Amino acid sequence: MGKVSTDSVSAIIRTVINISINILVLAIVMMLIYTYSGKAYEFGKAIFEEQAMDTAESARNVVVTIPKNASDKDVAALIKKAGLVEDKNVFLIQLVLSDYKGKAVPGTYTLSTANTPTEIMQIICEMTENEEKKK
């Protein structure tokens, strides 16, 4: 049997190390994909599967004041602070994806924790009868 040169041994060690690093990186990427795909699913589910904060039996009324020139982001923060939604970012996306984007009317509203996000939007946003008929 012939002798194995140091260059051959070094090449084999480098190859083993490269394969090990690639396997480790692949495992980390797969773990991140698994973790964040579950979070993305839950976030999407929250956006499209609207839930009121309370049932009709345990609902409470909350007074919310929408100031003049409030952005959709401001409105989402106010609605969250009032305890009407669980996540302001979910409500913001629901608002932006809806027909109510940018239509919050300044004023004071009495809202219920039994209202769904869409019901809240309908109450605080101006929509004329003609716009409703177009839907």
JOVEN-V276327 format. One record per run of one state. SS is the DSSP state (alpha for helix, beta for strand, coil for the rest). FROM is the first residue (numbers start at 0). TO is the last residue. If there is no record, write none. Layout:
BEGIN
<<SS:FROM:TO> <SS:FROM:TO>>
END
This chain:
BEGIN
<<coil:0:4> <alpha:5:47> <coil:48:59> <beta:60:65> <coil:66:70> <alpha:71:80> <coil:81:86> <alpha:87:96> <coil:97:102> <beta:103:103> <coil:104:105> <beta:106:111> <coil:112:115> <alpha:116:123> <beta:124:124> <coil:125:127> <alpha:128:133> <coil:134:134>>
END
